[in-house]
Amino acid sequence: MQDTVVSCPRCGAKNRLKPDAGGRAPASGRAPACGKCRSPLPWVVDGTDIGFRRELEVPVPVLVDFWAEWCAPCRVTAPVLEEYAGELAGRLKLVRMNVDRNPATAGQFHVQSIPTMILFRDGRPVETMIGALSKNALRERLTPHVG
Ligand SMILES: [Zn+2]
């Protein structure tokens, strides 16, 4: 695994994030912050069945994207979710779950078709969205939960 370079949305500084459990955020449960200006960076990780519960133990809402490589609508949705996570840096964590590699978590939350996006607050699912979504639709569904 390689470090991921993320540009700070505020000052533009390049930040090198170390991979952790297949993701690209620190394991401390705290959102990554810019090394230069300290503003929050987009928090995006690739989750696993084994570490899934821990991904939810953070002080911000967690949006989980259940996807697969062969799923065309998933490929359309992925950049929308990343952009949204970038806009909500410091207020939202995005966890990507590949359902082929992590079938247990998908089964646990009864994911029957993908993409399925579930928003968790305090470890509990509060909103479920199925199928490709525009950013406006996503915002409409999630703003009541993430502010
Ligand atoms: Zn910065």
Residues whose N, C-alpha, C, O or C-beta is under 5 A from the ligand:
A	BS01	ZN	C8 R10 C11 G12 A13 C34 K36 C37 R38
